[in-house]
Amino acid sequence: MLKALPHLLAILLLLPTAGGAEPAHQTSNKPQQTTTEPLGNAPGRASVSTIDALQNADKPTAKQSQFQITLFNPKKSEDKERLWSQTKLIFGLGIALPTLLDIVSPSNNFEWNIDEGNPLENWWDNVSRGPVWDDDHLAVNYIGHTYFGGVYYQVARKSGYDEWDSFVYTTLMSTFYWEYGVEAFTEEPSIQDLIVTPVAGSLYGEWAFYKEREIRQRGGTVMSSQTLGSMALFMLDPVDSIAAGLNSLFGREIFRAGSLQLHHRTPIHSRTGQREQYWEVNLVMRF
């Protein structure tokens, strides 16, 4: 009953009075002036303003909807299964990363000392002392973390989530999965990384999202080269590329790969002039 109240009020306020009759509560002898904008030339149809009022009665304002988080409760056909599938892949890659860094850098330039002492005690000590201002190389703090923030961002963005939800996902992953998660086993959480990874990473990630789409629209080539195109696509979204590679290696879908592109359109009907809102979904799957 309460949900219907805005609709009833919109009808009472916007519908014209029949034959210019006065409302019951009005005592003035001056006739009430009402104006309507009928759709087309069809008499008796509701005005554009009436339809807009009815359609928007239960809708949040633009300011409210702009920052509405649908990451955990998708509202617009976002692919939450793809998001969770690639998030699990990131978890797996994070476990394998310390071993890979030990192989790449035996001298331990990356300060990964996960095998020294009790890992859980190390994690608790680092979390308790952090966050701190670290003295890592500028390239690590401001280029490396920006890049990997963009990698997180791409996972959500290509799963059909908007910029705000993708930023929230990037913040959660960089903070709790990495700074207070995997990396906390070896060092204290970093103040720079907690800021740079989600903020700069989201800016880079949005650029990477459109740059990848641009390359795919050209047939996956860069400077007319398929090889350069494949390398660029891998760097723009390594998680999706690894997921597609594993699916191809095992001959079945282990991880969801591809992209879900969501476009909101508000065309105007050519005959009636009424605005029609709908969502257009483009699904691109890679195996």
Helices and strands as residue ranges (DSSP letters): H 5-14, G 18-20, H 48-56, H 62-66, H 80-104, H 119-129, H 138-138, I 139-144, H 145-157, H 163-172, I 173-182, G 183-185, H 191-217, H 226-236, H 238-250, E 259-265, E 278-284
